[in-house]
Amino acid sequence: MSLNERLFAAGLLPAFDEALVARDRAALIEMLTAVDTQPALVNVLLGEGYECWFCGDCISPDHADALYVELSRLWSDTVEAPTQAIYAHFDCAHERMRGAKMEIERETFSLDDDVG
């Protein structure tokens, strides 16, 4: 069943359309959850395609310290090994990517170093 069909069947389609026009994230998430749809879909619906790998929330342009992490196999014989990109809020990555002897350092990603 499509999202529109689910919303229509639940009597939520007009309210959902209004919330979408108003960009009411909380209302959209509530309705998506009510019709058994992943709440993270709200990011796509609002045109905010980046989603934090850890918390699942939107990463908007005002998250200046958001991270792009590219993963690939360490030992690869190919010139260009396959990679996977993940996106994260700095605080989420910092909290969950603690190493045994290292941690992510905010200073490394300081906006003062950006050229642009």
N, C-alpha and C positions, 0 to 999 in steps of 0.2 A: 504494500500500500504506500503511495507517495505521501510526502509530507502534507501537501494540500488536502489530500483525501483524509488523512488522520485528523488534521485540524478541523475540516468540515464536519466529520463524524462526531467530533467532540464539541462542536458548536463554538469553536475558537477562531475560525478563519477571519471574521471581520476584526476581532480584537487583535489578532496577530498582525494583520495588515496595518492596522493603526500603530501598533507598537513598532513595526518595521519602519514606517514613515517617520515616526518620532525618534527612532534610534534608541528605544528604551530597552537597553541590554537586559536588565533584571526581569522585565515582563516577558521578553522573548525567551530567556532561559527557563523561566517558570512554565511557559506554555510548551516549549520543546520537551521538557521533562514530563509534563502531564500526558503527552502523546507518545511516550517511550522512544524519544529521539535523543541522540547525544547532544547535551547542552553546548558542547564545543562548536557545533554547527553555526552558532550565532556569529562566530568570527567570520565565516565565509559569507553569511547573509549580510553582514555589515561591511563587507569589503575589506576586512582586516585579516588577511590571510595568514599572518604569522601567529603561531600558537606556541606557548611555552611547553617544551618537552616534559617538564616536571609537574607543573600545576595545571596545565591545560587552558589557562586563561590567555586572552589576547595579548599580543605584544604590539602596542601602538607606537607610532613615531615619537611620542613623548617619553618613551622608555629609552632614553639616550644611552644607557649602559647595557642594553640588551646584547646578547651574545649570539654569534653564528659559530657553530662547532661543526667541523667536517671530520668524519670518521672514515678510516680505511684500514685494511689489514696491515699490520706492521711488516710482516715478511711476505712480500709479493714480488714475483718475478716479472710482472708486466710493467711496462713503462708508465701507463696511466691506470693504476689500480681502481676498481670500482669504489665509489665513495657514497656516503649518506650524509646529508646535512641535517642538523637539528638546530633549533632556535630556543633560547631560554632567557628569562629575566636573569640579570646578574645575581640577585639575591637567592633565587631558586637554585641556580647552578652552584653558587658558593656554599649553600647549605647542604646540598646533596652530593657534591663532587669532592668531598674532602679525601685527600690521599693519606697514606700512612705517615708521610713525612712532608707533604706539601699541601698547599691549598691555593685556590684561585685568588689572585691579588687584584683588587680593584684598581690600584695605581697603574697596573699594566694597561688598562683600558681607559685611561683618563682622556676626557674630551679635549684637554689642553694640548694633547699631542696630535689631534686630527688636523690634517691639512685639507682645506677644501673651501 
